[in-house]
Amino acid sequence: MTRLVVMGVTSTGKSLTGANLARALNVPFIDGDDLHPQRNVDKMARGEPLDDTDRAPWLARIGAVLAERPCVIACSALKRAYRDRLRADAPDLVFVHLHGPREVIAERMAQRDGHFMPLSLLDSQLATLEMPGPDERVIPVDLTLTPLQIVSRVTDALKGEVRPPDA
C-alpha cells in the first residue's frame, strides 16, 4: 500500500509534487493545508508561526487520513516528532523530502498569489526543520529538479531500483 507524505518547508513544491505522485501511483492526493483548522490559517496569515500546540490537531487529522487509505499527502512534517506522530497512524509511511536553496524557496514564495503563508515565515520554518535521520523512511529530492524528474526519482526509489540520494 502506498502512503506518502511529501514534506518540506513552505514553497518547496509539496502540493504539485504530491498531486503528480498521486497520479503516477493511482492513489488520492490530499493537500495538508486543507486540513488545517481555520485558527491555524488565520494565525499564519497574520505572520505568526505555528507552535506544537497549534499543529497537534492538524497532525491528528492527517494521521487519521493516512490510517484510512493509501494516499499521498502534502504536509510540512518539519520535526521528527511530527513525523513520528504520523508514523504512529501509518507505520508503512514513506516521506518524500523536498529540499533546496533558501533563495529558490524565497523566490517561489514571492511568486505565489493568494496563499496564507507570508514570506516572513520562511526563516521560522527553516529553523524548525529537523532533517530526517537515517533511520527514517525518507526519499530526499532536490526541489530544483523538474516535476517529471522528481516523480521519476521517487517512483524509482519506491520500486527499489535506485538508492535514494543522501540529503
Residue frames as a rotation matrix with the C-alpha (Angstrom) as fourth column:
MET 1
0.578 0.816 0.000 0.00
0.816 -0.578 0.000 0.00
0.000 0.000 -1.000 0.00
THR 2
-0.371 -0.710 0.599 1.27
0.713 -0.631 -0.307 3.43
0.596 0.313 0.740 -0.91
ARG 3
0.813 0.467 -0.347 1.21
0.582 -0.644 0.496 6.02
0.008 -0.606 -0.796 1.81
LEU 4
-0.256 -0.911 0.323 3.44
0.882 -0.357 -0.308 9.01
0.396 0.206 0.895 1.13
VAL 5
0.740 0.307 -0.599 3.88
0.488 -0.857 0.165 12.37
-0.462 -0.414 -0.784 2.79
VAL 6
0.162 -0.651 0.741 5.60
0.750 -0.407 -0.521 14.97
0.641 0.641 0.422 0.65
MET 7
0.669 0.030 -0.742 7.41
0.688 -0.404 0.604 17.09
-0.282 -0.914 -0.291 3.22
GLY 8
-0.394 -0.841 0.372 9.49
0.866 -0.475 -0.156 20.25
0.308 0.260 0.915 3.39
VAL 9
-0.621 0.126 -0.774 9.24
0.357 -0.834 -0.421 23.90
-0.698 -0.538 0.472 4.25
THR 10
0.424 0.853 -0.304 6.77
0.166 -0.403 -0.900 26.18
-0.890 0.331 -0.313 2.55
SER 11
0.704 0.038 -0.709 7.01
-0.582 -0.540 -0.608 26.69
-0.406 0.841 -0.358 -1.22
THR 12
-0.420 -0.869 0.262 9.18
-0.534 0.471 0.702 23.66
-0.733 0.155 -0.662 -1.95
GLY 13
-0.470 0.314 -0.825 6.55
-0.822 0.185 0.539 22.26
0.321 0.931 0.171 -4.31
LYS 14
-0.865 0.122 0.486 4.84
-0.217 0.783 -0.583 19.82
-0.452 -0.610 -0.651 -1.96
SER 15
0.078 0.996 0.039 1.38
-0.319 0.062 -0.946 20.22
-0.945 0.061 0.322 -3.48
LEU 16
0.391 0.003 -0.920 2.49
-0.919 -0.040 -0.391 19.97
-0.038 0.999 -0.012 -7.10
THR 17
-0.639 -0.711 -0.293 4.77
-0.698 0.696 -0.166 17.03
0.322 0.099 -0.942 -6.34
GLY 18
-0.699 0.427 0.573 2.10
-0.247 0.609 -0.754 15.32
-0.671 -0.669 -0.321 -4.27
ALA 19
0.381 0.885 -0.267 -0.52
-0.554 -0.012 -0.832 15.66
-0.740 0.465 0.486 -7.00
ASN 20
0.180 -0.403 -0.898 1.92
-0.941 0.194 -0.276 14.38
0.285 0.895 -0.344 -9.63
LEU 21
-0.843 -0.530 0.097 2.95
-0.529 0.781 -0.331 11.41
0.100 -0.330 -0.939 -7.47
ALA 22
-0.340 0.803 0.489 -0.65
-0.329 0.386 -0.862 10.54
-0.881 -0.454 0.133 -6.65
ARG 23
0.547 0.511 -0.663 -1.47
-0.776 0.015 -0.630 10.45
-0.312 0.859 0.405 -10.37
ALA 24
-0.165 -0.727 -0.667 1.58
-0.857 0.441 -0.269 8.30
0.489 0.527 -0.695 -11.11
LEU 25
-0.957 -0.249 0.147 0.74
-0.287 0.757 -0.587 5.91
0.035 -0.604 -0.796 -8.26
ASN 26
-0.410 0.888 -0.208 -3.03
-0.065 0.199 0.978 5.95
0.910 0.414 -0.024 -8.89
VAL 27
-0.318 0.323 -0.891 -3.95
0.941 0.219 -0.256 6.98
0.112 -0.921 -0.374 -5.33
PRO 28
0.728 0.640 0.247 -5.78
0.596 -0.768 0.233 10.04
0.339 -0.022 -0.941 -3.98
PHE 29
-0.534 -0.816 0.224 -3.91
0.588 -0.548 -0.595 13.27
0.608 -0.186 0.772 -3.24
ILE 30
0.683 0.654 -0.325 -4.74
0.695 -0.444 0.566 15.41
0.226 -0.612 -0.757 -0.20
ASP 31
-0.124 -0.682 0.721 -3.20
0.152 -0.731 -0.665 18.81
0.981 0.027 0.195 0.41
GLY 32
-0.296 -0.083 -0.952 -2.40
0.913 0.269 -0.307 19.00
0.282 -0.960 -0.004 4.11
ASP 33
-0.994 -0.045 0.095 -3.05
0.024 -0.978 -0.208 22.75
0.103 -0.204 0.974 4.04
ASP 34
-0.329 0.944 0.008 -6.72
-0.403 -0.148 0.903 21.92
0.854 0.294 0.429 3.52
LEU 35
0.204 0.374 -0.905 -6.74
0.558 0.715 0.421 20.02
0.805 -0.590 -0.063 6.83
HIS 36
-0.853 -0.521 -0.041 -5.54
0.356 -0.522 -0.775 22.95
0.382 -0.675 0.631 8.97
PRO 37
0.050 0.829 -0.557 -8.06
0.960 -0.193 -0.201 24.27
-0.274 -0.525 -0.806 11.47
GLN 38
0.566 0.245 0.787 -9.14
0.589 -0.789 -0.178 27.79
0.577 0.564 -0.590 10.49
ARG 39
0.968 -0.216 -0.127 -7.41
-0.043 -0.642 0.765 29.27
-0.247 -0.735 -0.631 13.54
ASN 40
0.141 -0.958 0.249 -4.06
0.561 0.285 0.778 27.94
-0.816 0.030 0.577 12.20
VAL 41
0.010 -0.068 0.998 -4.68
0.972 -0.232 -0.025 29.51
0.233 0.970 0.064 8.79
ASP 42
0.855 0.378 0.355 -5.63
0.290 -0.916 0.278 32.81
0.430 -0.135 -0.893 10.45
LYS 43
0.751 -0.623 -0.218 -2.52
0.119 -0.198 0.973 32.74
-0.650 -0.757 -0.075 12.64
MET 44
-0.136 -0.834 0.535 -0.18
0.800 0.226 0.556 32.09
-0.585 0.503 0.636 9.71
ALA 45
0.276 0.325 0.904 -1.93
0.850 -0.522 -0.072 34.77
0.449 0.788 -0.421 7.63
ARG 46
0.997 0.063 0.045 -1.06
0.030 -0.847 0.531 37.23
0.071 -0.528 -0.846 10.41
GLY 47
0.351 -0.936 -0.013 2.59
-0.414 -0.143 -0.899 36.22
0.840 0.321 -0.438 10.03
GLU 48
0.182 -0.230 0.956 2.66
-0.968 0.128 0.215 34.25
-0.172 -0.965 -0.199 13.29
PRO 49
-0.552 -0.429 -0.715 4.41
-0.576 0.816 -0.046 30.87
0.603 0.386 -0.698 13.21
LEU 50
0.621 0.750 -0.229 2.53
-0.409 0.559 0.722 27.83
0.669 -0.355 0.653 14.46
ASP 51
-0.343 -0.684 0.643 3.72
-0.939 0.226 -0.261 26.07
0.033 -0.694 -0.720 17.60
ASP 52
-0.956 -0.108 -0.273 3.42
-0.121 0.992 0.031 22.42
0.267 0.063 -0.962 18.55
THR 53
-0.610 0.792 -0.011 0.06
0.171 0.118 -0.978 23.03
-0.774 -0.599 -0.208 20.25
ASP 54
0.002 0.586 -0.810 -1.30
-0.772 -0.514 -0.374 24.57
-0.636 0.626 0.451 17.04
ARG 55
-0.416 -0.287 -0.863 -0.02
-0.865 0.416 0.279 21.69
0.279 0.863 -0.421 14.95
ALA 56
-0.857 -0.008 0.515 -1.34
-0.287 0.837 -0.466 18.85
-0.427 -0.547 -0.720 17.15
PRO 57
0.094 0.954 0.283 -4.95
-0.130 0.294 -0.947 18.77
-0.987 0.053 0.151 15.83
TRP 58
0.443 -0.025 -0.896 -3.70
-0.875 -0.229 -0.426 19.23
-0.195 0.973 -0.123 12.27
LEU 59
-0.606 -0.742 -0.287 -1.31
-0.773 0.635 -0.010 16.29
0.190 0.216 -0.958 12.56
ALA 60
-0.606 0.473 0.639 -4.08
-0.156 0.717 -0.679 14.19
-0.780 -0.512 -0.361 14.12
ARG 61
0.493 0.816 -0.301 -6.31
-0.442 -0.063 -0.895 14.89
-0.750 0.574 0.330 11.10
ILE 62
0.158 -0.521 -0.839 -3.52
-0.967 0.088 -0.237 14.00
0.198 0.849 -0.490 8.68
GLY 63
-0.814 -0.492 0.308 -2.72
-0.563 0.799 -0.213 10.83
-0.141 -0.347 -0.927 10.62
ALA 64
-0.153 0.855 0.496 -6.37
-0.200 0.465 -0.863 9.79
-0.968 -0.231 0.100 10.51
VAL 65
0.641 0.348 -0.684 -6.47
-0.702 -0.093 -0.706 10.21
-0.309 0.933 0.185 6.74
LEU 66
-0.251 -0.837 -0.487 -3.25
-0.919 0.364 -0.153 8.22
0.305 0.409 -0.860 6.33
ALA 67
-0.758 -0.004 0.652 -4.62
-0.393 0.800 -0.452 5.42
-0.520 -0.599 -0.609 8.51
GLU 68
0.169 0.986 0.002 -7.79
-0.482 0.084 -0.872 5.30
-0.860 0.147 0.489 6.43
ARG 69
0.885 0.211 0.415 -6.38
0.268 0.499 -0.824 4.52
-0.381 0.840 0.386 2.99
PRO 70
-0.168 -0.927 0.337 -3.39
0.892 0.003 0.452 4.63
-0.420 0.376 0.826 0.66
CYS 71
0.888 0.408 0.211 -2.80
0.459 -0.809 -0.368 8.22
0.020 0.424 -0.906 -0.47
VAL 72
-0.332 -0.916 0.226 -0.27
0.843 -0.395 -0.364 10.98
0.423 0.070 0.904 -0.97
ILE 73
0.777 0.548 -0.309 -0.45
0.629 -0.672 0.390 13.96
0.006 -0.498 -0.867 1.39
ALA 74
-0.069 -0.738 0.672 1.47
0.357 -0.647 -0.674 17.23
0.932 0.193 0.308 1.22
CYS 75
0.944 0.280 -0.173 2.49
0.241 -0.231 0.943 18.14
0.224 -0.932 -0.286 4.78
SER 76
0.517 -0.793 0.323 5.50
-0.654 -0.609 -0.449 20.08
0.553 0.021 -0.833 6.02
ALA 77
0.924 -0.113 -0.366 6.33
0.280 0.851 0.445 17.45
0.261 -0.514 0.817 8.71
LEU 78
0.536 -0.739 0.408 9.17
-0.425 -0.654 -0.626 19.69
0.729 0.163 -0.664 9.87
LYS 79
-0.077 -0.560 0.825 10.05
-0.997 0.034 -0.070 17.96
0.011 -0.827 -0.561 13.15
ARG 80
-0.813 -0.295 -0.503 10.92
-0.292 0.952 -0.085 14.37
0.504 0.078 -0.860 13.90
ALA 81
-0.828 0.542 0.144 8.14
0.004 0.263 -0.965 14.30
-0.561 -0.798 -0.220 16.49
TYR 82
-0.013 0.846 -0.533 5.61
-0.808 -0.323 -0.493 15.27
-0.589 0.424 0.688 13.80
ARG 83
-0.191 -0.130 -0.973 6.84
-0.831 0.549 0.090 12.50
0.523 0.826 -0.213 11.50
ASP 84
-0.983 -0.150 -0.108 6.76
-0.061 0.813 -0.579 10.03
0.174 -0.563 -0.808 14.40
ARG 85
-0.490 0.870 0.048 3.16
-0.387 -0.168 -0.907 11.11
-0.781 -0.463 0.419 15.12
LEU 86
0.187 0.557 -0.809 2.16
-0.973 -0.006 -0.229 10.39
-0.133 0.830 0.541 11.52
ARG 87
-0.506 -0.455 -0.733 4.01
-0.559 0.820 -0.124 7.06
0.657 0.347 -0.669 11.50
ALA 88
-0.871 0.253 0.421 2.05
-0.284 0.440 -0.852 6.04
-0.401 -0.862 -0.311 14.60
ASP 89
0.136 0.989 -0.062 -1.10
-0.538 0.021 -0.842 6.09
-0.832 0.148 0.535 12.43
ALA 90
0.946 0.112 -0.305 0.57
-0.324 0.389 -0.862 4.69
0.022 0.914 0.405 9.29
PRO 91
0.508 -0.795 0.332 3.63
-0.141 0.303 0.942 2.56
-0.850 -0.526 0.042 10.12
ASP 92
0.183 -0.423 0.888 4.38
0.852 0.519 0.072 1.90
-0.491 0.743 0.455 6.43
LEU 93
0.928 0.283 -0.241 4.56
0.175 -0.904 -0.391 5.64
-0.328 0.321 -0.888 5.71
VAL 94
-0.071 -0.928 0.366 7.32
0.989 -0.017 0.149 6.95
-0.133 0.372 0.919 3.43
PHE 95
0.550 0.154 -0.821 8.32
0.212 -0.976 -0.042 10.62
-0.808 -0.151 -0.569 3.38
VAL 96
0.259 -0.472 0.843 9.48
0.921 -0.143 -0.363 12.46
0.292 0.870 0.397 0.27
HIS 97
0.342 -0.209 -0.916 11.63
0.574 -0.726 0.379 15.36
-0.744 -0.655 -0.128 1.48
LEU 98
0.563 -0.119 0.817 11.80
0.687 -0.482 -0.544 18.25
0.459 0.868 -0.189 -0.97
HIS 99
0.506 -0.488 -0.711 14.79
0.481 -0.525 0.703 20.43
-0.716 -0.697 -0.031 -0.15
GLY 100
0.290 -0.454 0.842 16.86
0.873 -0.235 -0.428 23.11
0.392 0.859 0.328 -1.82
PRO 101
-0.711 -0.700 0.066 18.46
0.631 -0.675 -0.382 26.53
0.312 -0.230 0.922 -1.56
ARG 102
-0.271 0.583 -0.766 16.73
0.676 -0.452 -0.582 29.16
-0.685 -0.676 -0.272 0.57
GLU 103
-0.700 -0.069 -0.710 16.98
-0.300 -0.874 0.381 31.66
-0.648 0.480 0.592 -2.30
VAL 104
-0.897 0.395 -0.201 14.99
-0.038 0.385 0.922 29.40
0.441 0.834 -0.330 -4.63
ILE 105
-0.400 0.772 -0.494 12.34
0.909 0.404 -0.105 28.81
0.118 -0.491 -0.863 -1.97
ALA 106
-0.361 0.224 -0.905 12.05
0.371 -0.856 -0.359 32.56
-0.856 -0.466 0.226 -1.21
GLU 107
-0.887 0.015 -0.461 11.68
-0.406 -0.501 0.764 33.32
-0.220 0.865 0.450 -4.92
ARG 108
-0.721 0.660 -0.212 8.90
0.386 0.636 0.668 30.76
0.576 0.400 -0.713 -5.22
MET 109
-0.305 0.605 -0.735 7.14
0.889 -0.096 -0.448 32.23
-0.341 -0.790 -0.509 -2.18
ALA 110
-0.603 -0.002 -0.798 7.31
-0.033 -0.999 0.027 35.72
-0.797 0.043 0.602 -3.66
GLN 111
-0.913 0.209 -0.349 5.62
-0.370 -0.067 0.927 34.46
0.171 0.976 0.139 -6.84
ARG 112
-0.678 0.694 -0.243 2.66
0.709 0.704 0.032 32.81
0.194 -0.150 -0.969 -5.05
ASP 113
-0.694 0.552 0.462 -0.62
-0.443 -0.834 0.330 34.68
0.568 0.025 0.823 -5.13
GLY 114
0.170 0.968 0.184 -3.34
-0.734 0.000 0.679 34.26
0.658 -0.251 0.710 -2.56
HIS 115
0.091 -0.164 -0.982 -1.56
0.432 0.895 -0.109 31.84
0.897 -0.414 0.152 -0.22
PHE 116
0.906 0.413 0.094 -1.86
0.086 -0.396 0.914 32.37
0.415 -0.820 -0.394 3.52
MET 117
0.546 -0.766 -0.339 1.86
0.764 0.290 0.576 31.81
-0.343 -0.573 0.744 4.24
PRO 118
0.973 -0.212 -0.087 3.80
-0.228 -0.923 -0.311 35.11
-0.014 0.323 -0.946 4.12
LEU 119
0.472 -0.873 -0.125 7.47
0.058 0.172 -0.983 35.28
0.880 0.457 0.132 3.14
SER 120
0.070 -0.446 0.892 8.29
-0.849 -0.497 -0.182 36.34
0.524 -0.744 -0.413 6.69
LEU 121
0.646 0.260 0.718 7.64
-0.676 0.632 0.379 32.78
-0.355 -0.730 0.584 7.94
LEU 122
0.741 -0.404 -0.536 10.24
-0.201 0.628 -0.751 31.08
0.641 0.665 0.384 5.71
ASP 123
-0.288 -0.937 0.197 13.10
-0.508 -0.025 -0.861 31.55
0.812 -0.348 -0.469 8.18
SER 124
-0.082 0.360 0.929 10.90
-0.967 0.195 -0.161 30.28
-0.240 -0.912 0.332 11.02
GLN 125
0.897 0.441 -0.024 10.15
-0.429 0.857 -0.286 27.12
-0.106 0.267 0.958 9.04
LEU 126
0.421 -0.820 -0.388 13.81
-0.183 0.342 -0.922 26.61
0.889 0.459 -0.006 8.14
ALA 127
-0.440 -0.575 0.689 14.76
-0.774 -0.147 -0.616 27.00
0.456 -0.805 -0.380 11.81
THR 128
0.230 0.643 0.731 12.07
-0.886 0.449 -0.116 24.49
-0.403 -0.621 0.673 12.83
LEU 129
0.708 0.095 -0.700 13.06
-0.549 0.697 -0.461 21.88
0.444 0.710 0.546 10.22
GLU 130
0.132 -0.643 0.754 14.73
-0.645 0.522 0.558 18.82
-0.753 -0.560 -0.346 11.72
MET 131
-0.195 -0.267 -0.944 16.41
-0.950 0.291 0.114 16.94
0.244 0.919 -0.311 8.90
PRO 132
0.835 0.544 -0.082 15.20
-0.520 0.829 0.207 13.34
0.180 -0.130 0.975 8.63
GLY 133
0.078 -0.811 0.580 17.50
-0.808 0.290 0.513 10.78
-0.584 -0.508 -0.633 10.19
PRO 134
-0.609 -0.430 -0.667 18.99
-0.762 0.552 0.339 7.70
0.223 0.714 -0.663 8.55
ASP 135
-0.937 0.291 0.192 16.52
0.168 0.860 -0.482 5.51
-0.306 -0.420 -0.855 10.46
GLU 136
-0.075 0.943 -0.324 13.52
-0.278 -0.332 -0.901 7.22
-0.957 0.022 0.288 8.84
ARG 137
-0.179 0.121 0.976 11.95
0.841 0.534 0.088 6.01
-0.511 0.837 -0.197 5.59
VAL 138
0.472 0.220 -0.854 12.68
-0.058 -0.958 -0.279 9.14
-0.880 0.181 -0.439 3.56
ILE 139
0.194 -0.392 0.899 13.40
0.977 0.164 -0.139 9.79
-0.092 0.905 0.415 -0.09
PRO 140
0.048 -0.218 -0.975 15.28
0.231 -0.947 0.223 13.11
-0.972 -0.236 0.005 -0.27
VAL 141
0.191 0.089 0.978 14.74
0.980 0.042 -0.195 15.03
-0.058 0.995 -0.079 -3.51
ASP 142
-0.771 -0.511 -0.379 16.26
0.442 -0.859 0.258 18.28
-0.457 0.031 0.889 -4.77
LEU 143
0.188 0.953 -0.239 13.39
0.479 -0.301 -0.824 20.69
-0.857 0.040 -0.513 -5.42
THR 144
-0.066 -0.250 -0.966 15.24
-0.607 -0.758 0.238 22.25
-0.792 0.602 -0.102 -8.36
LEU 145
-0.886 -0.123 0.448 14.66
0.223 0.733 0.642 19.12
-0.408 0.668 -0.622 -10.45
THR 146
-0.684 0.703 -0.193 11.80
-0.581 -0.366 0.727 19.25
0.441 0.610 0.658 -12.93
PRO 147
0.055 0.791 0.609 8.43
-0.944 0.241 -0.227 17.86
-0.326 -0.562 0.760 -11.79
LEU 148
0.778 0.215 -0.591 8.91
-0.485 0.802 -0.347 14.86
0.400 0.557 0.728 -14.12
GLN 149
-0.187 -0.931 -0.314 12.40
-0.255 0.354 -0.900 14.19
0.949 -0.088 -0.304 -12.72
ILE 150
-0.562 0.035 0.827 11.06
-0.825 -0.091 -0.557 14.36
0.056 -0.995 0.080 -9.17
VAL 151
0.526 0.825 0.207 8.29
-0.818 0.557 -0.144 11.85
-0.234 -0.093 0.968 -9.90
SER 152
0.611 -0.361 -0.704 10.77
-0.282 0.732 -0.620 9.55
0.739 0.578 0.346 -11.65
ARG 153
-0.486 -0.846 0.220 13.24
-0.477 0.046 -0.878 9.77
0.732 -0.531 -0.426 -8.78
VAL 154
-0.354 0.417 0.837 10.56
-0.901 0.088 -0.425 8.93
-0.251 -0.904 0.345 -6.22
THR 155
0.720 0.688 -0.092 8.85
-0.686 0.685 -0.243 6.14
-0.104 0.238 0.966 -8.15
ASP 156
0.298 -0.706 -0.642 12.23
-0.281 0.578 -0.766 4.54
0.912 0.409 -0.026 -8.90
ALA 157
-0.667 -0.551 0.502 13.18
-0.606 0.010 -0.795 4.74
0.433 -0.834 -0.341 -5.23
LEU 158
0.049 0.783 0.620 9.85
-0.937 0.251 -0.242 3.20
-0.345 -0.569 0.746 -4.23
LYS 159
0.850 0.226 -0.476 10.47
-0.440 0.802 -0.405 0.30
0.290 0.554 0.781 -6.60
GLY 160
0.674 -0.665 0.321 13.91
-0.053 0.390 0.919 -0.16
-0.737 -0.636 0.228 -5.10
GLU 161
0.813 -0.348 0.467 15.56
0.565 0.277 -0.778 0.38
0.141 0.896 0.421 -8.47
VAL 162
0.007 -0.818 0.575 17.79
0.177 -0.565 -0.806 3.14
0.984 0.107 0.141 -7.17
ARG 163
-0.152 -0.130 -0.980 19.07
0.987 0.040 -0.159 4.02
0.059 -0.991 0.122 -3.75
PRO 164
0.848 0.502 0.169 17.70
0.493 -0.865 0.091 7.41
0.192 0.006 -0.981 -2.69
PRO 165
0.015 -0.880 0.474 20.39
0.332 -0.443 -0.833 10.08
0.943 0.170 0.285 -2.79
ASP 166
-0.351 -0.207 -0.913 21.69
0.936 -0.080 -0.342 11.40
-0.002 -0.975 0.222 0.50
ALA 167
0.744 0.668 0.007 20.01
0.665 -0.741 0.095 14.57
0.069 -0.066 -0.995 1.76
